[in-house]
Amino acid sequence: MPEPTLPTIFERSQPGRRSARLPAPDVPERPLDDLLPAELRRADAPGLPELAEPELVRHFTALSHRNFAIDIGFYPLGSCTMKHNPRINERTAALPGFRWLHPLQRPERAQGMLQLMWELGEMLAEVAGLSATTLQPAAGAHGELTGLLIARAYHTERGEDGTRRKVLIPDSAHGTNPATVTIAGYEVVRLGQNADGGVDLDDLRAKADASTACLMLTNPSTIGLFERDIVEVARIVHEAGGLLYYDGANLNPIMGICRPGDMGFDIVHFNLHKSFSTPHGGGGPGAGAVAVTDRLEPYLPRPVVARDGDRYLLDDDRPRSIGKIRSFYGNAGVAVRAYTYMRTLGPDGLREVSENAVLNANYLRSRLRGAYELPFDRTCMHEFVLSARELKRRHGVRALDVAKRLMDFGFHPPTIYFPLVIEEALMIEPTETEAIETLDAFAEAMLQIVAEAGEDPARLQNAPWSTPVRRLDEARAVKEPRLRATATPEPMAAPTS
Ligand SMILES: Cc1ncc(COP(=O)(O)O)c(C=O)c1O
């Protein structure tokens, strides 16, 4: 087991140690005052840690060993699609022509990147069953906002922005959906769920009317179930004059099998950093590309990557666009990774990804069925939700305890307490990149946990036992974050004038 506390980088610091030696300047040195006015310069040295390279490398390597990652073990975090990121994606993203391309480079000197972006847009449109795309949004939630602003621009042009103020979302929706609705200036209207885990059609009929701007839905739902009534859902919303927004974070089980556009959706966002295998989590850059139907194409953020014969350009002449929603053109490195993923797999490979994601989830679901409650006991898509309600009632063991104990077995916990509509929820998404041995080992651990709950609940209630830190005070960590550490309090630079 690693030691419980590691010295901070400041505690490791020794005056005068260095990891790099800079060469002597080969241009004449100029007085500092010529370079930066005195009033803009700090009075004291910034108090940076001083380490030689071996200590520096050891420090960060030791820290990395305390983390969990998909490259270390199974990571069945429901709704997050923590699949393996093929290394070839990294190699292409690191090609100098992509890596060193400056975002202000003139389009005629960036033809390769523009071609890649254009082709990626076309491929995504094909997967979505829609006509046009933007790669600008930086994450799924940002794609949601872009999509709702597009919906709003559409209703505004039709003179209906004043009346269509409501966005319908199901009770089980991901938290970013209601947040996006509010940020886009709309009002959330909650939709009930039927006994099958789908949209309650009677509730939808009662609520879809001339005040409806949009319905936001993910299919499969956050419970991992395919919305069987989707065609009827689309008909009701369109008949009321509203648009349909598809939260594509759950696209992984349907790629190449069915398309949101064919189901009736008008706007789709993709989480390229999930479905199309680029690293995510921990705040790294993502990409929330958005695809739309023909009639919504004029509102896409500008500029749009366009093709003129065999040349590619950035079309900024788009008077009906919602404007720019991000600096430059999106997280280009993520686009290169997603493009590589799609091109290496091809259409058949992409379909196989989805089939295996569904197969793996159903295999695990069958192995755990009976030991845990399955609130919706039907064939799932890429993920499924168990409930620890019975364990809690009988042994006082909660979903949180199950999750913490899994860490002792070397697994990342599944998502817990989401979706909110399921008590003591454990949401498991194995993804397609896991082998059967891994799924079996996880299933065995989950079954052992049920046995332990009966024999020794305290073992679960106090887990994990093998991690460098045990149970953290998560609420306090959020309320009193300590994000900065220095060896000695760093004096603020006083203005010198
Ligand atoms: C269903 C669903 N929608 C939207 C999002 C938001 O995506 P992002 O985290 O990239 O903003 C997520 C993320 O987990 C999700 O699972």
The ligand as a MOL file (V3000), in Angstrom:
LIG
                    3D

  0  0  0     0  0            999 V3000
M  V30 BEGIN CTAB
M  V30 COUNTS 16 16 0 0 0
M  V30 BEGIN ATOM
M  V30 1 C -26.1980 11.9060 -20.7000 0
M  V30 2 C -25.1430 12.9850 -20.6300 0
M  V30 3 N -25.3890 14.1840 -21.1920 0
M  V30 4 C -24.4790 15.1780 -21.1680 0
M  V30 5 C -23.2490 15.0240 -20.5760 0
M  V30 6 C -22.3010 16.1810 -20.5390 0
M  V30 7 O -21.1060 15.9610 -21.2410 0
M  V30 8 P -19.7540 16.7200 -20.8440 0
M  V30 9 O -19.2970 16.1160 -19.5470 0
M  V30 10 O -18.8110 16.4770 -21.9660 0
M  V30 11 O -20.0770 18.1830 -20.6900 0
M  V30 12 C -22.9450 13.7940 -19.9730 0
M  V30 13 C -21.6440 13.6110 -19.2910 0
M  V30 14 O -21.4140 12.6980 -18.5320 0
M  V30 15 C -23.9060 12.7420 -20.0050 0
M  V30 16 O -23.6510 11.5440 -19.4770 0
M  V30 END ATOM
M  V30 BEGIN BOND
M  V30 1 1 1 2
M  V30 2 1 2 3
M  V30 3 2 2 15
M  V30 4 2 3 4
M  V30 5 1 4 5
M  V30 6 1 5 6
M  V30 7 2 5 12
M  V30 8 1 6 7
M  V30 9 1 7 8
M  V30 10 2 8 9
M  V30 11 1 8 10
M  V30 12 1 8 11
M  V30 13 1 12 13
M  V30 14 1 12 15
M  V30 15 2 13 14
M  V30 16 1 15 16
M  V30 END BOND
M  V30 END CTAB
M  END
